[in-house]
Amino acid sequence: MATVNASAISFLILCLSSLSITEAKGGFSLDLIRRDAPKSPFYSPDETYHQRVTKALKRSVNRVSHFDPAIITPNTAQADIISALGEYVMNISIGTPPVEILAIADTGSDLIWTQCKPCTECYKQAAPFFDPEQSSTYKDLSCDSRQCTAYERTSCSTEETCEYSATYGDRSFSNGNLAVETVTLGSTNGRPAALRNIIFGCGHNDDGTFNENATGIVGLGGGSVSLVTQMGSSIGGKFSYCLVPFLSSESSSKINFGSNGVVSGTGVVTTPLVAKDPDTFYFLTLESISVGKKKIHFDDASEGNIIIDSGTTLTFLPPDIVSKLTSAVSDLIKADPISDPEGVLDLCYPYSSDFKAPQITVHFSGADVVLSPENTFIRTSDTSVCFTFKGMEGQSIYGNLAQANFLVGYDTKAKTVSFKPTDCSK
């Protein structure tokens, strides 16, 4: 959910659920929690697995419109990431004294925001609204402040305070005061670490597809007001996450900031980050994809032709490329294709315990990422399994299903993204 348009998709698919701040040697760590997992406040026991998958896939398709061009001690941070069938959420604390908020973790947007008192027109929220009058470190930004001009969608109120507007691809939105506040995370020294004067949005007019258990969004994109950028030299521009798969018995994993976020060791492959507009998004270069021994070259060989996004479930590519992929996949699967009952995915098969998916390798510039079947096929019902790459015009996106069980590391200083096969449940 990067800027105005980008915020939508990331929010829809990248949901950090109950984020707990924990101490981790070498960095800050937080939990990333699957949105609909039992440990998540978004979990609904009344929904079937099929219903949850269908909702996640449809949110993924809706999210694509979002990508249309459009002072702390020097230690590191870590958090849990909680998964919920295609979305992940996390907890941070805001204000003095600190108030915990549960927010969607979004690498596709920048702004950190939460619902605030007085909330004139807000979506229903289970937790109390953040009250800026109860925080000794809250400060509204003036219209002429440097921080106000750092975010694109701002205007000036009659009181000459800076107001922001964030809109998303699914028509969700947040409007309110742009302010600075203290954000608190766990740290490696065993005590909470306070990040002072962090730019964030105090939302007073918010609505859309937000769940009542989520109190806002944590933008993890590459723009100037994202949490990653504002943490600055304290994390050296480094962070990483490990996403548990849909069917994992574990629902949470970690997002690491700083030295603990470095991805290294046996099996690591690294590809360049490409600087493009908007700077919110993390652009990579996709050269080709192999299905078994057949290599399909990407027609658009320009640098930065695909975005990597933890908040989008599916991987979206040009229709002609996906057509070639599905043909190559079909040639190696000894079963007759069926139609997706929900009409979302391009290639499906009857599910059986002996179903075997072919090996698929994604060839980024300088990095060959070998995917497992859980990256490329997903059970959409008790009787069907479908290919997780979908054809769609517009911006290509490397989604979170393809990233599951990989330690994915971002180094915004060195301008690289690294992948390491990992059991994210451990």
C-alpha positions in Angstrom: 0.0 0.0 0.0 2.5 2.4 -1.0 1.1 5.7 -2.0 -2.5 6.5 -2.8 -3.1 3.7 -5.2 -0.4 1.3 -3.9 -1.8 1.2 -0.4 -4.8 -0.8 -1.5 -3.3 -4.0 -2.7 -0.8 -4.4 0.0 -3.4 -3.9 2.6 -5.7 -6.5 1.1 -3.3 -9.3 0.8 -0.5 -8.6 3.2 -2.1 -8.8 6.6 0.0 -8.9 9.7 -2.2 -10.3 12.5 -1.3 -10.5 16.1 2.1 -9.0 16.1 4.1 -9.5 19.2 7.4 -7.8 19.8 10.1 -10.1 21.0 13.8 -9.9 21.7 16.1 -11.3 19.1 19.8 -11.5 19.1 21.2 -9.2 16.4 18.0 -7.3 15.6 14.5 -6.2 16.1 12.0 -9.0 15.4 8.2 -9.0 15.2 5.6 -11.8 14.5 4.0 -11.9 11.1 0.7 -13.7 11.5 -1.5 -15.2 8.8 -4.7 -13.2 8.6 -7.2 -16.1 9.1 -5.0 -18.5 11.2 -6.4 -19.5 14.6 -3.8 -17.3 16.4 -5.1 -14.3 14.4 -7.9 -12.0 15.6 -9.2 -12.1 12.0 -9.8 -15.9 12.3 -13.4 -17.0 11.8 -14.1 -20.6 12.8 -17.4 -20.5 10.8 -15.6 -20.2 7.5 -14.4 -23.2 5.6 -10.9 -23.6 4.2 -12.4 -23.2 0.7 -14.2 -20.0 1.6 -11.0 -18.5 3.1 -8.9 -19.4 0.1 -11.5 -18.0 -2.3 -11.6 -14.7 -0.4 -7.8 -14.5 -0.4 -7.6 -15.1 -4.1 -10.3 -12.6 -5.0 -8.6 -10.0 -2.8 -5.4 -10.7 -4.6 -7.0 -10.0 -8.0 -8.6 -6.8 -6.7 -5.3 -5.6 -5.3 -3.6 -5.4 -8.6 -5.1 -2.0 -9.4 -3.1 -0.7 -6.5 0.2 -1.0 -8.4 -0.8 1.0 -11.4 1.7 3.9 -11.8 1.1 5.2 -9.1 16.6 8.4 17.0 17.2 4.9 18.5 20.2 3.0 19.7 22.1 1.2 17.0 20.6 -2.3 17.4 18.2 -4.3 15.3 14.5 -5.2 15.5 12.4 -8.3 15.1 8.7 -9.0 15.0 6.4 -12.0 14.5 4.5 -12.2 11.2 1.2 -14.0 11.5 -0.3 -15.5 8.3 -3.9 -15.8 7.4 -4.3 -17.4 4.0 -2.7 -14.8 1.9 -2.4 -11.9 4.3 -0.1 -11.0 7.3 -0.3 -8.6 10.2 1.9 -7.2 13.0 1.8 -5.3 16.3 3.7 -2.1 17.1 3.2 0.4 19.9 2.5 4.2 19.4 2.7 7.1 21.8 3.9 7.8 25.4 2.8 5.8 27.3 2.8 3.2 24.4 -0.5 2.0 23.0 -0.3 -1.3 21.1 -1.9 -1.3 17.7 -2.6 -4.3 15.4 -1.9 -3.3 11.8 -1.5 -4.8 8.3 2.2 -5.1 7.3 2.5 -3.8 3.8 5.6 -3.8 1.6 3.5 -2.2 -1.1 2.8 1.1 0.7 4.7 3.6 2.9 2.5 5.4 5.4 2.0 4.1 9.0 -1.5 5.1 10.2 -4.0 4.2 12.9 -7.5 5.3 13.7 -7.6 8.2 16.2 -9.9 10.1 18.5 -12.0 12.0 17.6 -13.0 9.6 14.8 -15.7 11.5 12.9 -16.4 8.8 10.3 -14.4 5.6 11.0 -14.9 1.9 10.4 -15.9 -0.2 13.4 -12.9 -1.1 15.5 -12.8 -3.6 18.4 -9.9 -1.9 20.2 -10.1 1.6 21.6 -9.1 4.4 19.2 -5.7 5.9 19.8 -6.1 9.2 21.7 -3.4 11.7 20.8 -4.3 13.9 23.8 -3.2 11.1 26.1 0.3 10.9 24.6 3.0 13.3 25.7 5.0 12.8 22.5 2.3 13.4 19.9 2.7 16.4 17.7 0.7 17.5 14.6 2.9 18.6 11.7 2.5 22.1 10.2 1.7 22.6 6.5 5.2 24.1 5.8 7.1 21.4 7.6 9.6 19.2 5.8 7.8 16.1 6.9 4.5 17.3 5.5 6.0 17.7 2.0 7.6 14.2 2.3 4.2 12.6 1.7 2.6 13.2 -1.7 -1.1 13.3 -0.7 -1.3 16.2 1.8 -3.3 19.4 2.2 -3.5 22.2 4.6 -6.3 22.5 7.2 -7.9 25.7 8.4 -5.7 25.3 11.5 -2.7 25.2 9.2 -1.9 21.6 10.2 -0.9 19.0 7.6 -3.6 16.6 6.5 -3.1 13.4 4.6 -5.2 11.3 2.3 -4.5 7.6 1.5 -6.6 5.7 -0.9 -6.4 2.0 -2.0 -7.2 -0.1 -5.0 -10.3 -1.5 -3.4 -11.7 2.0 -2.7 -10.7 1.8 1.0 -9.3 5.0 2.4 -7.9 6.9 5.4 -7.8 10.6 6.0 -6.5 12.6 9.0 -3.7 14.5 10.5 -0.1 13.8 9.6 1.9 13.9 12.8 5.1 12.7 14.5 5.0 10.2 17.4 7.1 7.7 19.2 6.9 4.1 17.8 8.1 1.3 20.1 9.5 -2.0 19.1 11.3 -4.9 20.9 15.1 -4.8 20.8 18.1 -7.0 21.2 19.1 -5.5 24.6 16.0 -6.9 26.2 14.2 -3.6 26.6 11.7 -1.9 24.3 13.4 0.5 21.8 11.7 3.8 21.2 11.9 5.4 17.7 11.2 9.0 18.2 9.6 11.5 15.8 8.3 8.9 13.4 5.9 10.3 10.8 2.5 8.7 11.0 -1.1 9.3 10.1 -3.7 9.9 12.8 -6.9 8.8 10.9 -10.2 10.5 11.6 -12.1 9.5 8.5 -11.4 5.9 7.4 -13.5 3.3 5.7 -13.4 0.3 3.3 -12.7 -3.4 3.6 -10.8 -3.1 6.9 -11.5 -5.7 9.5 -12.6 -4.4 13.0 -9.6 -6.2 14.5 -7.1 -4.2 12.5 -6.4 -0.6 13.7 -4.4 0.5 10.7 -1.5 -0.2 8.3 2.3 -0.3 8.7 3.9 0.7 5.5 7.2 -1.2 4.7 7.8 0.1 1.2 10.8 2.1 -0.1 9.3 5.6 0.2 10.4 8.3 2.6 7.7 7.9 5.2 7.8 4.1 5.4 8.8 2.4 8.7 11.9 0.9 7.0 13.1 4.3 5.7 12.4 6.2 8.9 14.3 3.6 11.0 17.3 4.8 8.9 20.9 4.1 9.9 19.7 2.1 13.0 18.9 -0.8 10.7 21.2 0.0 7.8 18.3 -0.3 5.3 18.0 -4.1 6.0 15.0 -6.2 6.8 13.8 -9.7 6.0 10.8 -11.9 6.5 9.9 -15.6 6.2 6.3 -16.4 5.3 4.7 -19.7 6.4 2.7 -21.5 3.7 -1.0 -21.6 3.6 -1.3 -25.1 4.9 1.4 -24.8 7.6 0.5 -25.9 11.1 2.3 -22.8 12.3 0.6 -19.5 11.6 3.4 -17.0 12.5 6.9 -16.3 11.5 9.4 -13.4 11.9 10.1 -10.1 10.3 13.6 -8.9 11.2 15.2 -5.5 11.0 18.9 -4.5 11.0 21.8 -7.0 11.2 19.4 -9.8 12.1 17.7 -9.1 8.8 20.7 -10.1 6.7 20.2 -13.2 4.6 23.4 -15.2 4.1 24.7 -18.7 4.0 24.4 -21.8 1.8 21.7 -21.6 -0.9 21.3 -17.8 -1.0 20.8 -16.2 -4.3 20.7 -12.4 -4.8 19.2 -10.1 -7.4 19.5 -6.3 -7.9 16.8 -3.9 -6.7 16.0 -1.5 -9.5 15.3 2.1 -8.8 12.1 3.2 -10.5 9.1 5.4 -9.9 7.3 5.2 -7.6 10.0 4.5 -5.0 7.4 2.8 -2.8 7.6 -0.4 -4.8 10.5 -2.9 -4.8 11.3 -3.6 -8.5 13.2 -6.6 -9.7 14.1 -7.9 -13.2 12.6 -11.2 -14.3 14.4 -12.7 -17.2 12.7 -16.1 -17.7 10.9 -19.0 -16.0 11.7 -22.6 -16.5 9.1 -25.4 -16.3 11.1 -28.6 -16.1 13.7 -28.3 -18.9 11.6 -25.7 -20.9 12.6 -22.1 -20.5 10.1 -19.3 -21.2 11.7 -15.9 -21.7 10.0 -12.8 -20.4 9.0 -10.6 -23.4 9.6 -7.4 -21.5 13.3 -7.8 -20.7 13.7 -4.2 -19.3 15.2 -3.7 -15.9 12.6 -3.5 -13.1 9.8 -5.3 -15.0 8.3 -6.9 -11.9 7.4 -5.9 -8.3 8.0 -8.2 -5.4 5.1 -7.8 -2.9 4.5 -9.6 0.4 0.9 -8.4 0.3 -0.2 -9.9 -3.0 -1.1 -13.6 -2.8 -0.9 -14.6 -6.5 1.9 -14.0 -9.0 0.6 -11.8 -11.9 2.3 -11.9 -15.3 1.3 -10.8 -18.9 -1.3 -13.1 -20.3 0.9 -14.4 -23.1 3.6 -15.5 -20.7 1.1 -17.3 -18.4 -0.4 -18.9 -21.5 3.0 -20.4 -22.3 3.5 -21.3 -18.7 0.2 -23.2 -18.4 0.9 -25.0 -21.6 4.3 -26.1 -20.4 2.9 -27.1 -17.0 0.0 -29.1 -18.6 2.5 -31.0 -20.8 4.1 -32.4 -17.6 1.0 -33.2 -15.6 -0.7 -36.5 -16.2 -4.2 -35.3 -15.6 -7.0 -33.5 -17.5 -7.4 -29.8 -16.5 -10.7 -28.6 -15.0 -12.2 -25.1 -14.8 -11.8 -23.1 -11.6 -15.2 -23.2 -9.9 -14.7 -19.6 -8.8 -13.5 -18.4 -12.2 -10.3 -16.8 -10.7 -7.4 -19.0 -11.7 -6.2 -20.0 -15.1 -5.2 -23.7 -14.7 -6.8 -26.2 -12.3 -6.8 -30.0 -11.8 -8.7 -32.5 -9.8 -7.0 -32.8 -6.4 -5.6 -36.2 -5.4 -2.9 -37.2 -2.9 -0.6 -38.3 -5.7 -0.9 -35.0 -7.6 2.6 -34.0 -8.7 3.5 -30.5 -9.9 6.5 -30.0 -12.2 9.6 -28.1 -11.0 9.5 -24.4 -11.8 12.4 -22.1 -11.5 12.1 -18.3 -11.6 15.1 -16.6 -13.2 15.7 -13.2 -11.8 18.7 -11.2 -12.9 21.6 -13.1 -11.3 19.3 -15.3 -9.1 17.6 -18.6 -10.0 14.9 -19.2 -7.5 13.8 -22.9 -7.5 10.1 -23.1 -6.4 8.5 -26.1 -4.6 4.9 -27.3 -5.4 3.5 -25.4 -2.5 4.7 -22.2 -4.2 3.1 -23.0 -7.5 -0.1 -24.8 -6.7 -2.8 -24.3 -4.1 -5.8 -26.3 -3.1 -8.8 -24.2 -3.7 -11.3 -26.8 -2.5 -11.4 -30.5 -1.3 -11.5 -31.5 -5.0 -9.4 -29.0 -6.9 -5.8 -27.7 -7.0 -4.8 -24.6 -9.1 -1.8 -22.9 -10.5 -0.8 -19.8 -8.6 0.5 -17.8 -11.6 -2.2 -15.7 -13.2 -2.3 -13.7 -16.5 -3.2 -10.1 -16.2 -2.4 -6.9 -18.1 -0.5 -4.2 -16.3 2.2 -4.4 -13.7 3.7 -7.8 -13.1 3.8 -8.8 -9.4 5.7 -11.6 -7.6 3.3 -12.6 -4.9 3.6 -14.1 -1.4 2.6 -17.7 -2.4 5.8 -17.9 -4.5 7.8 -16.5 -1.5 6.5 -18.9 1.1 9.3 -20.9 2.8 11.9 -18.6 1.6 13.9 -16.2 3.8 13.5 -13.0 1.7 16.0 -10.2 2.6 15.9 -6.6 1.4 19.0 -4.4 1.5 17.9 -0.9 0.4 21.5 0.4 0.8 23.2 -2.2 -1.4 20.1 -2.3 -3.6 19.5 -6.1 -3.5 16.9 -8.7 -2.6 18.1 -12.2 -1.5 16.3 -15.5 -1.4 17.2 -18.5 0.8 15.1 -21.7 0.9 14.0 -22.0 4.6 11.4 -23.8 6.7 9.6 -20.7 7.9 7.7 -22.7 10.6 11.0 -23.2 12.5 
